[in-house]
Amino acid sequence: MADERYDAMVIGTSQGGRFLPGDLAEAGKRVALVERGNLGGVCVNVGCTPTKTMVASARLAHQARRGAEYGVRTGPVSVDLAAVRERKRAMVTGARENYVSRLEKEGLDVIQGEARFTGPKTVEIALREGGKRGVTAPVIVIDTGARPRPPALSGAQNVPILDSTSIMELDTLPEHLLILGGGYIGLEFGQMFRRFGSEVTIVQTGPRPLMREDDDVSDEVAAILREDGVTVLTSATPDHVEEAHGGGVRLTVRTPDGERQVEGTHLLSAVGRIANTEALALPAAGIRVLDNGFIEVDEYLETSVPGVYAMGDVKSGPAFTHLSYDDYRILHANLLGGEKTSTRDRVVPYTVFIDPQLGRVGMTEREAREQKRSIRVAKLPMNGVIRALEAGETRGFMKAVVDAETQQILGAAMLGMEGGEIMTIVQVAMLGKLPYAAMADAIFTHPLLAEGLNSLFASLDA
Ligand SMILES: Cc1cc2nc3c(=O)[nH]c(=O)nc-3n(C[C@H](O)[C@H](O)[C@H](O)COP(=O)(O)OP(=O)(O)OC[C@H]3O[C@@H](n4cnc5c(N)ncnc54)[C@H](O)[C@@H]3O)c2cc1C
């Protein structure tokens, strides 16, 4: 089989990667885009889009139950999970169609199949409709993402275990959902299903959920979830799982106080993600992977093989759609003759879509102290923000870390109503290298949540 020659090949479709093949094609290159699953990748099909669609249903159920607090009469609230799933499916279908329509470009061949390297610049594609195709290109971009990590748990093979994809396809509500993992995926699903009406227990190995955050932030997140009726077990390491008498699952966990058992009707594993690299047969191309299985890249996203790049989750580091998109920007500039850019000094924001949201950018207080920086920390409870009081959403706090010498903002954690949006305002100030006083003194519209930033930063001068 002679290899078909292209100018460039992208393996995997994603939100970040969707523009690159088209841009290369528009620049006159012949491009192959290979996808083994649904076009659009994780974000559109089984990640951001469906989860945030379902989070919206969960929030509405929660707010409807709070109607009386606002003087609004509602009847008993219950959730039709099949209808929630229909809404989610419609949203995903729409997003995917929009995605696919952008791939119709002259010079861009979309090939549905699984790619496997047979040499540094050659790939064999096992076609979805059967048969194989050999492709070669001087520039190859690997954008194959990651998938749920199976839990390291004895007995796991004997019980049904949901992951972040299959849980969104349930059409009846779990009576009691056990969740392994207190990272953002576990927390988003935990609060969501509690609001749908399930009993929920989150089992977290570490002493707090969201272990990368400052202790006060993750403690407050745990308190919020507990207030919502979610059981959050911390310092609890799952050891074994088996079928419970009468159906469901029984989980054995190790805690500092000894072993204990937790029973539920359903089990969701949200213990992290592993890189989609095995099918690629990377050793055949000489592409190095790190000990954690993710692809090694330099700051220009180039792998150990010149001309082969990796973008998105398949390389090590934070895994978000907006980072995959920024990887695209870097590759676009570097492959299409723009000013050379790199991943150096990138500020990576993220938002945990629990309610209230946790918006995060830059350093945590812990990181700043570990770096022995001279810092000042500002904190403002959301019940000190007029807009939050008016809206009846006063849970959480705003927190910012400021460099005591330069007066610049090093990081922020906005745990509160629209925390992601408020964090973004701070992020923009950080990008513009504004001193914190600019946030303290800015005129923000009354009564916006942003006004809280005046108070937050002014508190450093109090
Ligand atoms: C439940 C959940 C919620 C999330 N929510 C958010 C959020 O709110 N915000 C956010 O920023 N991020 C979120 N993420 C993360 C986000 O989805 C990912 O960071 C993003 O999709 C990464 O994109 P990517 O470029 O790595 O490619 P991916 O989207 O992972 O796509 C990779 C594609 O490559 C294909 N592929 C793999 N191997 C091969 C092969 N050998 N041959 C051909 N094709 C192959 C796969 O089928 C897949 O379609 C969420 C993820 C999950 C699971």
The ligand as an SDF file (V2000), in Angstrom:
LIG
                    3D

 53 58  0  0  0  0  0  0  0  0999 V2000
  -17.0860   15.6390   31.8640 C   0  0  0  0  0  0  0  0  0  0  0  0
  -16.1120   16.6610   31.3630 C   0  0  0  0  0  0  0  0  0  0  0  0
  -16.3800   18.0000   31.5120 C   0  0  0  0  0  0  0  0  0  0  0  0
  -15.4890   18.9520   31.0450 C   0  0  0  0  0  0  0  0  0  0  0  0
  -15.7850   20.2730   31.2170 N   0  0  0  0  0  0  0  0  0  0  0  0
  -14.9100   21.2060   30.7940 C   0  0  0  0  0  0  0  0  0  0  0  0
  -15.2000   22.5850   30.9350 C   0  0  0  0  0  0  0  0  0  0  0  0
  -16.2450   22.9630   31.4500 O   0  0  0  0  0  0  0  0  0  0  0  0
  -14.3110   23.4810   30.4760 N   0  0  0  0  0  0  0  0  0  0  0  0
  -13.1390   23.0960   29.8940 C   0  0  0  0  0  0  0  0  0  0  0  0
  -12.3530   23.9520   29.4920 O   0  0  0  0  0  0  0  0  0  0  0  0
  -12.8400   21.7990   29.7390 N   0  0  0  0  0  0  0  0  0  0  0  0
  -13.6980   20.8460   30.1730 C   0  0  0  0  0  0  0  0  0  0  0  0
  -13.4050   19.5290   29.9900 N   0  0  0  0  0  0  0  0  0  0  0  0
  -12.1050   19.1710   29.3910 C   0  0  0  0  0  0  0  0  0  0  0  0
  -12.1610   19.3520   27.8730 C   0  0  0  0  0  0  0  0  0  0  0  0
  -13.2260   18.6050   27.3450 O   0  0  0  0  0  0  0  0  0  0  0  0
  -10.8440   18.9050   27.2630 C   0  0  0  0  0  0  0  0  0  0  0  0
   -9.7990   19.6210   27.8880 O   0  0  0  0  0  0  0  0  0  0  0  0
  -10.8000   19.1800   25.7720 C   0  0  0  0  0  0  0  0  0  0  0  0
  -11.8150   18.4800   25.0970 O   0  0  0  0  0  0  0  0  0  0  0  0
   -9.4310   18.7580   25.2380 C   0  0  0  0  0  0  0  0  0  0  0  0
   -9.3870   18.8130   23.8700 O   0  0  0  0  0  0  0  0  0  0  0  0
   -8.2790   18.0630   23.0580 P   0  0  0  0  0  0  0  0  0  0  0  0
   -7.7010   19.0300   22.1030 O   0  0  0  0  0  0  0  0  0  0  0  0
   -7.3050   17.3830   23.9540 O   0  0  0  0  0  0  0  0  0  0  0  0
   -9.0570   16.9450   22.2370 O   0  0  0  0  0  0  0  0  0  0  0  0
  -10.2890   16.0440   22.6400 P   0  0  0  0  0  0  0  0  0  0  0  0
  -11.4960   16.8760   22.7830 O   0  0  0  0  0  0  0  0  0  0  0  0
   -9.9340   15.1660   23.7780 O   0  0  0  0  0  0  0  0  0  0  0  0
  -10.4640   15.1940   21.3170 O   0  0  0  0  0  0  0  0  0  0  0  0
   -9.5440   14.2210   20.9560 C   0  0  0  0  0  0  0  0  0  0  0  0
  -10.1250   13.3980   19.8050 C   0  0  0  0  0  0  0  0  0  0  0  0
   -9.1220   12.5150   19.3100 O   0  0  0  0  0  0  0  0  0  0  0  0
   -9.7370   11.3030   18.8980 C   0  0  0  0  0  0  0  0  0  0  0  0
   -8.7290   10.2370   18.8730 N   0  0  0  0  0  0  0  0  0  0  0  0
   -8.0770    9.6840   19.9190 C   0  0  0  0  0  0  0  0  0  0  0  0
   -7.1830    8.7670   19.4910 N   0  0  0  0  0  0  0  0  0  0  0  0
   -7.2720    8.7290   18.1390 C   0  0  0  0  0  0  0  0  0  0  0  0
   -6.6090    7.9930   17.1270 C   0  0  0  0  0  0  0  0  0  0  0  0
   -5.6440    7.1150   17.4200 N   0  0  0  0  0  0  0  0  0  0  0  0
   -6.9590    8.2010   15.8410 N   0  0  0  0  0  0  0  0  0  0  0  0
   -7.9280    9.1150   15.5220 C   0  0  0  0  0  0  0  0  0  0  0  0
   -8.5920    9.8340   16.4440 N   0  0  0  0  0  0  0  0  0  0  0  0
   -8.2570    9.6620   17.7350 C   0  0  0  0  0  0  0  0  0  0  0  0
  -10.8180   11.0890   19.9500 C   0  0  0  0  0  0  0  0  0  0  0  0
  -11.8480   10.2740   19.4320 O   0  0  0  0  0  0  0  0  0  0  0  0
  -11.2860   12.5130   20.2270 C   0  0  0  0  0  0  0  0  0  0  0  0
  -12.4250   12.8540   19.4570 O   0  0  0  0  0  0  0  0  0  0  0  0
  -14.2920   18.5460   30.4140 C   0  0  0  0  0  0  0  0  0  0  0  0
  -14.0230   17.1880   30.2320 C   0  0  0  0  0  0  0  0  0  0  0  0
  -14.9080   16.2510   30.7020 C   0  0  0  0  0  0  0  0  0  0  0  0
  -14.6100   14.7910   30.5110 C   0  0  0  0  0  0  0  0  0  0  0  0
  1  2  1  0
  2  3  1  0
  2 52  2  0
  3  4  2  0
  4  5  1  0
  4 50  1  0
  5  6  2  0
  6  7  1  0
  6 13  1  0
  7  8  2  0
  7  9  1  0
  9 10  1  0
 10 11  2  0
 10 12  1  0
 12 13  2  0
 13 14  1  0
 14 15  1  0
 14 50  1  0
 15 16  1  0
 16 17  1  0
 16 18  1  0
 18 19  1  0
 18 20  1  0
 20 21  1  0
 20 22  1  0
 22 23  1  0
 23 24  1  0
 24 25  2  0
 24 26  1  0
 24 27  1  0
 27 28  1  0
 28 29  2  0
 28 30  1  0
 28 31  1  0
 31 32  1  0
 32 33  1  0
 33 34  1  0
 33 48  1  0
 34 35  1  0
 35 36  1  0
 35 46  1  0
 36 37  1  0
 36 45  1  0
 37 38  2  0
 38 39  1  0
 39 40  1  0
 39 45  2  0
 40 41  1  0
 40 42  2  0
 42 43  1  0
 43 44  2  0
 44 45  1  0
 46 47  1  0
 46 48  1  0
 48 49  1  0
 50 51  2  0
 51 52  1  0
 52 53  1  0
M  END
$$$$
